[in-house]
Amino acid sequence: MSAAKPLLVRGWEVVIGLETHAQLSTVSKIFSGASTAFGSAPNTQACAVDLALPGTLPVMNRAAVERAIRFGLAIGAKVAPQSIFARKNYFYPDLPKGYQISQYEIPVVQGGHVDILVDGQTKRIMLTRAHLEEDAGKSLHEDFAGPHGEKSSGIDLNRAGTPLLEIVSEPEMRSSGEAVAYARALHGLVVWLGICDGNMQEGSFRCDANVSVRRPGEPFGTRREIKNLNSFRFLQQAIDYEVNWQIDQIEDGLEIQQATVLFNPDTGETRAMRTKEDAHDYRYFPDPDLPPLVIAPDWVERVRAAMPELPGAMAERFVRQDGLPAYDAQMMTQSLSTARYYEAARAACGQAKLAANWVMGDISKRLNAAGMEIEDCPVGPAVLGALIRRVHDGTISNNSARQVFDDLWAAGAAHGDAGSATSSVDAVIEAKGLRQMNDSGALEAIVDEVIASNEKSVAEYRSGKDKAFNALVGQVMKASKGKANPAQAGELLKKKLG
């Protein structure tokens, strides 16, 4: 495990810690039976408990606890045998009770780590904790018409009580790139485990970034917290802006005030929302309506037994069984969807390294350009496997394969069994006339003609100029209209030229 070299910005070291809210994939809320489904009309999924009506009591959702246990096991953390729920007191219109039920002194998950890739090297980010809590409602600042037609705001309490796992990292990231790598790794893990759907547009995965700067070797500076970043791009932009803003302030002789700030994606700037609270401002105290959460060892073991193969273990298997380099194996396990795509493509072609190369290369490049996820890839893994087979058996060249891939992508050849996938690939090869020349007699005739008509290049090659040989191979490829196998053409040329 090697540490990434710290990146200085204008001579300053950046210090970043992330607090991530992952919405747990339960059907009902954390302390009530109300639905967690997204997209319903405002206030149609808020029951008496969520509205904090008098006489109502919270009841713990067992499924939310099991998801927290699963996460704790996946990151190598301690799952607390007993944890406490607390009331976090603050007063906003979207918090009906006037407090949020959360965990403070004794969280359910303690410690652990997440490994990230930075410039091809692995860096370990330690976690402080992960705790269960309920989400608040949502304030809608839109053009609602008041009784006299004036603009007003509304409150939607559908999200009130939605189960969250707040995951807190140590302040160990030193650049916006590292922060994004960590957020992506964490996002991939919670989706992999099935504890969160990871839908950032719907608010299922949100990051708060605590950012400060310091001169190398000095104590931590004053941090500012950027709230509710719901895309990796916004996370990077917000941190980069905030870092430069803080440096400008300090170099101008001004002090950084601890604050909560918001990021405006339209301007690319952060702005202070309120002075940052400390823990004592929330007046935490144990919630008298909820007993301690007790997690017996046999419960933990039942969850462990049902765990899926974790990314690290799968990467080790890809190295051991498939012979992939460690870097390739890590890239193939960046998300469960990527791992499944790679395994299906490898099974279809029998060429693990070639399958990984295509996934890391052409597939990733096209998906990024189109803003798509791999599960929506227009070229399915069976089709990609069939294409790789045709390269491996010499039917087409690598360059021709990319032409075929272009057509398959445009056609949306995403589905089909092995037989139909092969038919799709072969049909494109024949339609474009890309099949390599396998007739040794025809290739030999072309080579003889090239040797006879390129006496100067032949003489230069025989005098020791290797570049002349490449020119001769190029002439063979030109004469064959690209259908000759370059390796076979080279072997035949060398044989005939002595």
Order of alpha helices (4+ residues) and beta strands (2+ residues): beta-beta-alpha-beta-beta-beta-beta-beta-beta-beta-beta-beta-beta-alpha-beta-beta-alpha-beta-beta-beta-beta-alpha-alpha-alpha-alpha-alpha-alpha-alpha-alpha-alpha-alpha-alpha-alpha-alpha
